[in-house]
Amino acid sequence: MLSDMEKAHPELTARNFPSAQEELQAAQPPSLYGGPESAYRLAFADSAFLLREELRPVRMQLELLKPELVQTELGIESTIVIFGSARILPPETAAERLAEAEADGNEAAVARARRQVDMSRYYDEARRFGALVTQRSRTLETPIYVVTGGGPGIMEAGNRGAHEVGGKSIGLNIVLPHEQAPNPYITPELCFQFHYFALRKMHFVMRSIALVCFPGGFGTLDELFETMTLIQTGKSRRRPILLFGREFWTRLIDFDWLIETGMISPGDVNLFRFVETAEEAWAHLSAHYGFDLPDTTTGAFAEDM
């Protein structure tokens, strides 16, 4: 907001130099030097120059800076990160695929489709959790925003839950050969695209007050173990890590064997907690941070689920 003095005397705060945008608009190259081989164009407007191998440090800095500036300007201070498989289907889609497999009579396809139906319950829980976080943190002085990897599956479910209760949420997409078109539930001004995994990981952790992991594959495991390692080694502050689905995680990872063989300390299993439902996850976060908030879940959303 401009002060009365600044409004009355705009010259007191006027720019002393043209902005980069103004310089770019004014910089019309002479016809002799307007071709693609010319080095005459401004460096910051020269995409061929910015894409040179030697400019990688600059591109990495830009990739760190752009989401940071946008989130700061939009008042994003606290987030909860939702990780999980891009391959987990919405329940209705999983049911359709099962019906198709049963109609075809392929036993192997039917078995896979039944597994997809079983796993689809996690889509519903991620959707419900995204809604709970968004709704129940609205009365906090610092609202909490859901952030996902921006793709389909569990990521879509988390963004969808926030969207369906009228909230904003963040998507940190990355350029991949598949599975990384942004899902339609991300708030457009908070939908980012990354080239570097390392910079994307930093943005997952920088504002997060909790990490919530649903069943997933290599990508989910990568983010989970990296975050636990940062906390275990003291490189990052301790925060809740919630694993949805005890049966899935204990079958996937034999934590007791890691302790027995001395690969981790017994206390390291306290870095995370198993949960089964969105409500259980929120209750744990509420207890950890001392939230004392009313249940503002709408009946319409509960019926829709």
TORLOTOR-958060 format. One record per residue (C-alpha): residue in three letters; x negated, y, z negated. Coordinates in nm, 2 decimals, padded with zeros to 4 digits. Each point is the difference from the previous one (the first is absolute). Layout:
% TORLOTOR-958060
+------+--------+--------+--------+
! code !     c1 !     c2 !     c3 !
+------+--------+--------+--------+
!  ALA !      X !      Y !      Z !
...
+------+--------+--------+--------+
END
This chain:
% TORLOTOR-958060
+------+--------+--------+--------+
! code !     c1 !     c2 !     c3 !
+------+--------+--------+--------+
!  MET !  00.00 !  00.00 !  00.00 !
!  LEU ! -00.12 !  00.34 !  00.09 !
!  SER ! -00.02 !  00.27 ! -00.27 !
!  ASP !  00.17 !  00.33 !  00.04 !
!  MET ! -00.34 !  00.16 !  00.05 !
!  GLU ! -00.08 ! -00.25 !  00.28 !
!  LYS !  00.33 !  00.07 !  00.16 !
!  ALA ! -00.04 !  00.37 ! -00.01 !
!  HIS ! -00.37 ! -00.01 !  00.12 !
!  PRO ! -00.04 ! -00.31 !  00.23 !
!  GLU ! -00.34 !  00.12 !  00.10 !
!  LEU ! -00.13 ! -00.08 ! -00.34 !
!  THR !  00.03 ! -00.37 !  00.07 !
!  ALA ! -00.03 !  00.00 !  00.38 !
!  ARG ! -00.25 ! -00.24 !  00.16 !
!  ASN ! -00.34 !  00.15 !  00.09 !
!  PHE ! -00.06 ! -00.26 !  00.27 !
!  PRO !  00.23 ! -00.17 !  00.25 !
!  SER !  00.13 ! -00.34 ! -00.09 !
!  ALA ! -00.12 ! -00.31 !  00.19 !
!  GLN !  00.34 ! -00.02 !  00.17 !
!  GLU ! -00.03 !  00.36 !  00.11 !
!  GLU ! -00.35 ! -00.05 !  00.13 !
!  LEU !  00.11 ! -00.31 !  00.19 !
!  GLN !  00.29 !  00.18 !  00.17 !
!  ALA ! -00.23 !  00.29 !  00.09 !
!  ALA ! -00.28 ! -00.22 !  00.14 !
!  GLN !  00.08 ! -00.04 !  00.36 !
!  PRO ! -00.30 ! -00.15 !  00.17 !
!  PRO ! -00.13 !  00.15 !  00.33 !
!  SER !  00.11 ! -00.20 !  00.30 !
!  LEU ! -00.35 ! -00.11 !  00.06 !
!  TYR ! -00.03 ! -00.16 ! -00.34 !
!  GLY !  00.36 ! -00.14 ! -00.04 !
!  GLY ! -00.07 ! -00.36 !  00.12 !
!  PRO ! -00.02 ! -00.31 ! -00.22 !
!  GLU ! -00.38 ! -00.01 !  00.03 !
!  SER ! -00.04 !  00.35 ! -00.14 !
!  ALA ! -00.14 !  00.05 ! -00.35 !
!  TYR !  00.16 !  00.35 ! -00.02 !
!  ARG !  00.31 ! -00.08 ! -00.20 !
!  LEU !  00.01 !  00.06 ! -00.37 !
!  ALA ! -00.15 ! -00.28 ! -00.21 !
!  PHE !  00.31 ! -00.05 ! -00.22 !
!  ALA !  00.23 ! -00.03 !  00.32 !
!  ASP ! -00.24 ! -00.23 !  00.19 !
!  SER !  00.14 ! -00.35 ! -00.06 !
!  ALA ! -00.28 ! -00.17 !  00.20 !
!  PHE ! -00.25 !  00.17 ! -00.23 !
!  LEU !  00.19 ! -00.09 ! -00.32 !
!  LEU !  00.01 ! -00.37 !  00.11 !
!  ARG ! -00.38 ! -00.03 !  00.04 !
!  GLU ! -00.17 ! -00.27 ! -00.21 !
!  GLU ! -00.20 !  00.26 ! -00.18 !
!  LEU !  00.32 !  00.18 ! -00.12 !
!  ARG !  00.12 ! -00.30 ! -00.20 !
!  PRO ! -00.08 !  00.17 ! -00.34 !
!  VAL !  00.21 !  00.30 !  00.11 !
!  ARG !  00.29 ! -00.22 !  00.11 !
!  MET ! -00.01 ! -00.19 ! -00.34 !
!  GLN !  00.01 !  00.33 ! -00.18 !
!  LEU !  00.30 !  00.11 !  00.20 !
!  GLU !  00.18 ! -00.32 ! -00.07 !
!  LEU ! -00.05 !  00.04 ! -00.37 !
!  LEU !  00.09 !  00.37 !  00.01 !
!  LYS !  00.32 !  00.00 !  00.21 !
!  PRO !  00.22 ! -00.22 ! -00.22 !
!  GLU ! -00.15 !  00.17 ! -00.31 !
!  LEU !  00.10 !  00.35 !  00.12 !
!  VAL !  00.34 ! -00.11 !  00.11 !
!  GLN !  00.09 ! -00.18 ! -00.32 !
!  THR ! -00.14 !  00.29 ! -00.21 !
!  GLU !  00.21 !  00.25 !  00.19 !
!  LEU !  00.31 ! -00.21 ! -00.04 !
!  GLY ! -00.06 ! -00.04 ! -00.38 !
!  ILE ! -00.07 ! -00.38 !  00.01 !
!  GLU ! -00.19 ! -00.07 ! -00.33 !
!  SER !  00.10 ! -00.35 ! -00.11 !
!  THR !  00.07 ! -00.31 !  00.20 !
!  ILE !  00.07 ! -00.37 ! -00.04 !
!  VAL ! -00.16 ! -00.22 !  00.27 !
!  ILE !  00.20 ! -00.29 !  00.13 !
!  PHE ! -00.20 ! -00.27 !  00.18 !
!  GLY !  00.13 ! -00.32 !  00.16 !
!  SER !  00.03 ! -00.20 !  00.32 !
!  ALA !  00.11 !  00.16 !  00.32 !
!  ARG !  00.15 ! -00.34 !  00.09 !
!  ILE !  00.27 ! -00.02 ! -00.27 !
!  LEU !  00.33 !  00.05 !  00.17 !
!  PRO !  00.32 !  00.17 ! -00.11 !
!  PRO !  00.24 ! -00.26 ! -00.14 !
!  GLU !  00.25 !  00.05 !  00.29 !
!  THR ! -00.27 ! -00.05 !  00.26 !
!  ALA ! -00.14 ! -00.30 ! -00.18 !
!  ALA !  00.35 ! -00.15 ! -00.01 !
!  GLU !  00.05 !  00.06 !  00.38 !
!  ARG ! -00.33 ! -00.18 !  00.08 !
!  LEU !  00.10 ! -00.30 ! -00.22 !
!  ALA !  00.33 ! -00.03 !  00.19 !
!  GLU ! -00.18 !  00.02 !  00.33 !
!  ALA ! -00.25 ! -00.27 ! -00.11 !
!  GLU !  00.27 ! -00.23 ! -00.13 !
!  ALA !  00.19 !  00.04 !  00.33 !
!  ASP ! -00.32 ! -00.10 !  00.19 !
!  GLY ! -00.05 ! -00.30 ! -00.22 !
!  ASN ! -00.37 !  00.04 ! -00.04 !
!  GLU ! -00.08 ! -00.13 ! -00.34 !
!  ALA ! -00.34 !  00.18 ! -00.03 !
!  ALA !  00.17 !  00.33 !  00.10 !
!  VAL !  00.28 ! -00.06 ! -00.25 !
!  ALA ! -00.25 ! -00.05 ! -00.28 !
!  ARG ! -00.18 !  00.32 !  00.09 !
!  ALA !  00.32 !  00.19 !  00.02 !
!  ARG !  00.12 ! -00.13 ! -00.34 !
!  ARG ! -00.33 !  00.12 ! -00.15 !
!  GLN !  00.06 !  00.34 !  00.16 !
!  VAL !  00.35 !  00.01 ! -00.16 !
!  ASP ! -00.15 ! -00.08 ! -00.34 !
!  MET ! -00.28 !  00.27 !  00.03 !
!  SER !  00.25 !  00.26 !  00.12 !
!  ARG !  00.11 !  00.05 ! -00.36 !
!  TYR ! -00.31 !  00.20 ! -00.04 !
!  TYR !  00.11 !  00.24 !  00.27 !
!  ASP !  00.31 !  00.07 ! -00.21 !
!  GLU ! -00.21 !  00.05 ! -00.32 !
!  ALA ! -00.24 !  00.24 !  00.17 !
!  ARG !  00.29 !  00.19 !  00.14 !
!  ARG !  00.17 !  00.02 ! -00.35 !
!  PHE ! -00.33 !  00.09 ! -00.16 !
!  GLY ! -00.06 !  00.29 !  00.25 !
!  ALA !  00.34 !  00.13 ! -00.09 !
!  LEU ! -00.05 ! -00.03 ! -00.37 !
!  VAL ! -00.33 !  00.18 !  00.00 !
!  THR !  00.14 !  00.28 !  00.21 !
!  GLN !  00.33 !  00.05 ! -00.19 !
!  ARG ! -00.13 ! -00.05 ! -00.36 !
!  SER ! -00.30 !  00.23 !  00.04 !
!  ARG !  00.20 !  00.29 !  00.13 !
!  THR !  00.05 !  00.15 ! -00.35 !
!  LEU ! -00.38 ! -00.02 ! -00.07 !
!  GLU ! -00.20 !  00.32 !  00.02 !
!  THR ! -00.22 ! -00.18 !  00.24 !
!  PRO !  00.22 ! -00.22 !  00.23 !
!  ILE ! -00.15 ! -00.33 !  00.12 !
!  TYR ! -00.01 ! -00.09 !  00.37 !
!  VAL ! -00.01 ! -00.34 !  00.16 !
!  VAL ! -00.29 ! -00.05 !  00.23 !
!  THR ! -00.05 ! -00.30 !  00.23 !
!  GLY ! -00.21 ! -00.11 !  00.30 !
!  GLY !  00.27 !  00.13 !  00.22 !
!  GLY !  00.07 ! -00.32 !  00.20 !
!  PRO !  00.28 ! -00.26 ! -00.01 !
!  GLY !  00.09 ! -00.26 ! -00.26 !
!  ILE ! -00.06 !  00.09 ! -00.36 !
!  MET ! -00.13 !  00.34 !  00.11 !
!  GLU !  00.32 !  00.08 !  00.18 !
!  ALA !  00.20 ! -00.12 ! -00.30 !
!  GLY ! -00.18 !  00.24 ! -00.23 !
!  ASN !  00.05 !  00.30 !  00.22 !
!  ARG !  00.36 ! -00.10 !  00.07 !
!  GLY !  00.09 ! -00.01 ! -00.36 !
!  ALA ! -00.13 !  00.35 ! -00.05 !
!  HIS !  00.17 !  00.12 !  00.32 !
!  GLU !  00.34 ! -00.15 ! -00.10 !
!  VAL !  00.02 !  00.20 ! -00.32 !
!  GLY ! -00.09 !  00.33 !  00.18 !
!  GLY ! -00.37 !  00.01 ! -00.11 !
!  LYS ! -00.33 !  00.05 !  00.18 !
!  SER ! -00.26 ! -00.27 !  00.04 !
!  ILE ! -00.34 ! -00.03 !  00.16 !
!  GLY ! -00.14 ! -00.23 !  00.27 !
!  LEU ! -00.37 ! -00.05 !  00.05 !
!  ASN ! -00.01 ! -00.17 !  00.34 !
!  ILE ! -00.32 ! -00.12 !  00.17 !
!  VAL ! -00.08 ! -00.07 !  00.36 !
!  LEU !  00.02 ! -00.38 !  00.05 !
!  PRO !  00.08 ! -00.23 !  00.30 !
!  HIS !  00.33 ! -00.09 ! -00.16 !
!  GLU !  00.24 !  00.06 ! -00.29 !
!  GLN ! -00.08 !  00.37 ! -00.04 !
!  ALA !  00.27 !  00.20 !  00.16 !
!  PRO !  00.14 !  00.22 ! -00.28 !
!  ASN !  00.32 ! -00.13 ! -00.15 !
!  PRO !  00.30 !  00.23 !  00.04 !
!  TYR !  00.04 !  00.08 ! -00.37 !
!  ILE ! -00.31 !  00.20 ! -00.06 !
!  THR !  00.04 !  00.37 ! -00.06 !
!  PRO ! -00.13 !  00.15 !  00.33 !
!  GLU ! -00.22 !  00.27 ! -00.15 !
!  LEU ! -00.16 ! -00.27 ! -00.22 !
!  CYS ! -00.07 ! -00.26 !  00.27 !
!  PHE ! -00.37 ! -00.02 !  00.06 !
!  GLN ! -00.22 ! -00.20 !  00.23 !
!  PHE ! -00.35 ! -00.11 ! -00.08 !
!  HIS ! -00.29 ! -00.14 !  00.20 !
!  TYR ! -00.22 ! -00.09 ! -00.29 !
!  PHE !  00.11 ! -00.26 ! -00.26 !
!  ALA ! -00.23 !  00.15 ! -00.26 !
!  LEU !  00.17 !  00.34 !  00.01 !
!  ARG !  00.34 ! -00.15 !  00.00 !
!  LYS ! -00.09 ! -00.20 ! -00.31 !
!  MET ! -00.11 !  00.31 ! -00.17 !
!  HIS !  00.33 !  00.17 !  00.06 !
!  PHE !  00.19 ! -00.30 ! -00.14 !
!  VAL ! -00.19 !  00.03 ! -00.33 !
!  MET ! -00.06 !  00.38 ! -00.04 !
!  ARG !  00.35 !  00.09 ! -00.12 !
!  SER !  00.13 ! -00.34 ! -00.12 !
!  ILE !  00.12 ! -00.06 ! -00.35 !
!  ALA !  00.07 ! -00.37 !  00.07 !
!  LEU ! -00.06 ! -00.27 !  00.26 !
!  VAL !  00.29 ! -00.23 !  00.08 !
!  CYS ! -00.09 ! -00.31 !  00.21 !
!  PHE !  00.26 ! -00.23 !  00.16 !
!  PRO ! -00.10 ! -00.33 !  00.17 !
!  GLY ! -00.23 !  00.07 !  00.29 !
!  GLY ! -00.30 ! -00.12 !  00.20 !
!  PHE ! -00.36 !  00.13 !  00.06 !
!  GLY !  00.09 !  00.37 !  00.00 !
!  THR !  00.20 ! -00.02 ! -00.33 !
!  LEU ! -00.28 ! -00.21 ! -00.17 !
!  ASP ! -00.26 !  00.25 !  00.13 !
!  GLU !  00.18 !  00.29 ! -00.16 !
!  LEU !  00.08 ! -00.19 ! -00.32 !
!  PHE ! -00.35 ! -00.12 ! -00.07 !
!  GLU ! -00.16 !  00.33 !  00.10 !
!  THR !  00.22 !  00.19 ! -00.25 !
!  MET ! -00.06 ! -00.26 ! -00.27 !
!  THR ! -00.37 !  00.02 !  00.06 !
!  LEU !  00.00 !  00.38 ! -00.02 !
!  ILE !  00.18 ! -00.02 ! -00.34 !
!  GLN ! -00.21 ! -00.29 ! -00.13 !
!  THR ! -00.32 !  00.18 !  00.07 !
!  GLY !  00.12 !  00.34 ! -00.13 !
!  LYS ! -00.02 !  00.17 !  00.33 !
!  SER !  00.38 !  00.08 ! -00.02 !
!  ARG !  00.22 !  00.07 ! -00.30 !
!  ARG !  00.21 ! -00.29 ! -00.13 !
!  ARG !  00.36 ! -00.01 !  00.13 !
!  PRO !  00.27 ! -00.26 !  00.02 !
!  ILE ! -00.03 ! -00.27 !  00.26 !
!  LEU !  00.32 ! -00.19 !  00.05 !
!  LEU !  00.01 ! -00.33 !  00.20 !
!  PHE !  00.35 ! -00.10 !  00.12 !
!  GLY !  00.06 ! -00.37 ! -00.02 !
!  ARG ! -00.20 ! -00.20 ! -00.25 !
!  GLU !  00.05 ! -00.32 !  00.19 !
!  PHE ! -00.15 !  00.14 !  00.32 !
!  TRP ! -00.30 !  00.16 ! -00.17 !
!  THR ! -00.09 ! -00.29 ! -00.23 !
!  ARG !  00.02 ! -00.25 !  00.28 !
!  LEU ! -00.21 !  00.23 !  00.23 !
!  ILE ! -00.27 !  00.09 ! -00.26 !
!  ASP ! -00.11 ! -00.23 ! -00.28 !
!  PHE ! -00.08 !  00.27 ! -00.26 !
!  ASP ! -00.06 ! -00.26 ! -00.27 !
!  TRP ! -00.27 ! -00.17 !  00.22 !
!  LEU ! -00.17 !  00.34 !  00.05 !
!  ILE ! -00.02 !  00.04 ! -00.38 !
!  GLU ! -00.11 ! -00.36 ! -00.06 !
!  THR ! -00.28 !  00.03 !  00.25 !
!  GLY ! -00.11 !  00.33 ! -00.14 !
!  MET !  00.07 !  00.19 !  00.31 !
!  ILE !  00.22 !  00.25 ! -00.19 !
!  SER !  00.03 !  00.08 ! -00.37 !
!  PRO !  00.31 ! -00.12 ! -00.19 !
!  GLY !  00.11 !  00.36 ! -00.05 !
!  ASP !  00.00 !  00.07 !  00.37 !
!  VAL !  00.34 ! -00.17 !  00.04 !
!  ASN !  00.14 !  00.29 ! -00.20 !
!  LEU ! -00.07 !  00.23 !  00.29 !
!  PHE !  00.33 ! -00.11 !  00.15 !
!  ARG !  00.35 ! -00.11 ! -00.10 !
!  PHE !  00.25 ! -00.23 !  00.18 !
!  VAL !  00.35 !  00.13 !  00.06 !
!  GLU !  00.30 ! -00.15 !  00.18 !
!  THR !  00.25 !  00.29 !  00.05 !
!  ALA !  00.00 !  00.37 !  00.08 !
!  GLU !  00.15 !  00.07 ! -00.34 !
!  GLU ! -00.26 ! -00.19 ! -00.18 !
!  ALA ! -00.28 !  00.18 !  00.19 !
!  TRP !  00.16 !  00.34 ! -00.08 !
!  ALA !  00.05 ! -00.09 ! -00.37 !
!  HIS ! -00.37 ! -00.09 ! -00.03 !
!  LEU ! -00.10 !  00.33 !  00.16 !
!  SER !  00.24 !  00.19 ! -00.22 !
!  ALA ! -00.15 ! -00.16 ! -00.31 !
!  HIS ! -00.36 !  00.06 !  00.11 !
!  TYR !  00.05 !  00.37 !  00.08 !
!  GLY !  00.27 !  00.07 ! -00.26 !
!  PHE !  00.27 !  00.09 !  00.24 !
!  ASP !  00.34 !  00.04 ! -00.17 !
!  LEU !  00.23 !  00.04 !  00.29 !
!  PRO !  00.36 ! -00.09 !  00.05 !
!  ASP !  00.11 ! -00.25 !  00.26 !
!  THR !  00.10 !  00.21 !  00.30 !
!  THR !  00.04 ! -00.28 !  00.25 !
!  THR !  00.31 !  00.07 !  00.20 !
!  GLY !  00.28 ! -00.26 !  00.03 !
!  ALA !  00.00 !  00.04 !  00.38 !
!  PHE ! -00.36 ! -00.11 !  00.02 !
!  ALA !  00.06 ! -00.29 ! -00.23 !
!  GLU !  00.29 ! -00.12 !  00.20 !
!  ASP ! -00.19 !  00.04 !  00.33 !
!  MET ! -00.27 ! -00.23 ! -00.14 !
+------+--------+--------+--------+
END
